[in-house]
């Protein structure tokens, strides 16, 4: 309760739009690349919990992303794909990985990943770094990514 009170008293909650977030990403990427030719790797957000059972969205006010976090997450992921095209960044598609192996089982609380999910994300990061020819992550590097349960 003391920390919650301190946060509420000393900080202002600011709701940032998807466009605000995109602008900030662009500014960050552009300012870094002015100094160095950097590659950016961004992990997207998992857009479903695996427990959703909304069959009709008519009851939700527009924009739905203001009410439903899963819709906002999908919009953020779409923004990242636009950013990837415009700024040549790479996306680690944690959303697709979770969907493929089962979000409800492997990200049960929406935050903490199972060992298998972590291994799959690490494998995707290594694959991307290798494809970008980042030093130390070449195709000749043999890495055992198998997850042992």
DRENFI-186913 format. One record per residue (C-alpha): x, y, z; residue in three letters. Coordinates in steps of 0.1 Angstrom, whole numbers, plus 5000, padded with zeros to 4 digits. Example, Ala and Ser with C-alpha at 12.3 -4.5 7.8 and 13.67 -1.06 7.14 Angstrom:
REM DRENFI-186913
X,Y,Z,aa
5123,4955,5078,ALA
5137,4989,5071,SER
END
This chain:
REM DRENFI-186913
X,Y,Z,aa
5000,5000,5000,UNK
5028,5025,5008,UNK
5044,5020,4974,UNK
5011,5022,4956,UNK
5004,5055,4974,UNK
5038,5069,4966,UNK
5034,5060,4929,UNK
4999,5076,4928,UNK
5011,5107,4946,UNK
5044,5113,4928,UNK
5037,5101,4892,UNK
5012,5109,4865,UNK
4999,5080,4845,UNK
5001,5088,4808,UNK
4984,5067,4782,UNK
5006,5066,4751,UNK
4991,5060,4717,UNK
5004,5035,4691,UNK
5016,5066,4671,UNK
5034,5080,4701,UNK
5053,5047,4706,UNK
5061,5045,4669,UNK
5074,5080,4669,UNK
5096,5072,4699,UNK
5110,5041,4683,UNK
5118,5060,4651,UNK
5135,5088,4670,UNK
5156,5063,4690,UNK
5166,5043,4659,UNK
5174,5074,4638,UNK
5194,5090,4666,UNK
5215,5059,4672,UNK
5221,5052,4635,UNK
5234,5088,4630,UNK
5263,5078,4652,UNK
5267,5041,4643,UNK
5253,5017,4618,UNK
5234,4996,4643,UNK
5210,4967,4638,UNK
5179,4966,4660,UNK
5162,4935,4673,UNK
5128,4940,4690,UNK
5108,4914,4708,UNK
5071,4918,4700,UNK
5043,4914,4726,UNK
5022,4883,4731,UNK
4987,4893,4720,UNK
4966,4866,4735,UNK
4965,4848,4768,UNK
4951,4816,4755,UNK
4922,4819,4778,UNK
4901,4845,4759,UNK
4866,4836,4751,UNK
4852,4868,4735,UNK
4829,4859,4707,UNK
4813,4893,4701,UNK
4831,4926,4704,UNK
4799,4947,4700,UNK
4798,4955,4737,UNK
4832,4972,4737,UNK
4836,5009,4730,UNK
4858,5020,4702,UNK
4887,5022,4700,UNK
4887,4987,4714,UNK
4925,4989,4722,UNK
4916,5013,4750,UNK
4896,4986,4767,UNK
4910,4952,4756,UNK
4948,4947,4761,UNK
4948,4919,4736,UNK
4936,4943,4708,UNK
4962,4969,4719,UNK
4989,4942,4718,UNK
4979,4932,4682,UNK
4980,4969,4672,UNK
5014,4973,4687,UNK
5026,4942,4668,UNK
5012,4956,4636,UNK
5030,4989,4643,UNK
5063,4969,4648,UNK
5059,4953,4614,UNK
5054,4987,4598,UNK
5085,4999,4617,UNK
5105,4969,4605,UNK
5097,4977,4569,UNK
5104,5015,4573,UNK
5135,5013,4596,UNK
5149,4979,4587,UNK
5147,4964,4622,UNK
5142,4927,4630,UNK
5114,4914,4651,UNK
5116,4884,4674,UNK
5080,4871,4670,UNK
5073,4859,4705,UNK
5036,4862,4697,UNK
5038,4836,4669,UNK
5061,4814,4690,UNK
5036,4814,4719,UNK
5007,4807,4697,UNK
5025,4778,4681,UNK
5035,4761,4713,UNK
5005,4772,4734,UNK
5003,4805,4752,UNK
4981,4792,4780,UNK
5006,4766,4789,UNK
5039,4784,4782,UNK
5030,4819,4793,UNK
5003,4811,4819,UNK
5003,4845,4837,UNK
5009,4865,4806,UNK
5044,4875,4817,UNK
5066,4846,4828,UNK
5077,4822,4801,UNK
5082,4784,4805,UNK
5116,4770,4798,UNK
5105,4758,4764,UNK
5092,4793,4755,UNK
5125,4808,4766,UNK
5145,4783,4746,UNK
5123,4790,4715,UNK
5128,4828,4718,UNK
5166,4824,4723,UNK
5167,4802,4692,UNK
5148,4828,4672,UNK
5172,4855,4684,UNK
5202,4834,4674,UNK
5186,4827,4640,UNK
5180,4864,4633,UNK
5215,4874,4645,UNK
5230,4847,4622,UNK
5210,4858,4592,UNK
5221,4894,4598,UNK
5257,4882,4599,UNK
5263,4897,4633,UNK
5299,4889,4644,UNK
5300,4858,4666,UNK
5266,4845,4654,UNK
5275,4831,4620,UNK
5260,4801,4604,UNK
5291,4781,4612,UNK
5285,4784,4649,UNK
5268,4752,4662,UNK
5245,4758,4690,UNK
5224,4731,4707,UNK
5190,4747,4713,UNK
5172,4716,4723,UNK
5152,4720,4755,UNK
5156,4692,4780,UNK
5126,4689,4804,UNK
END
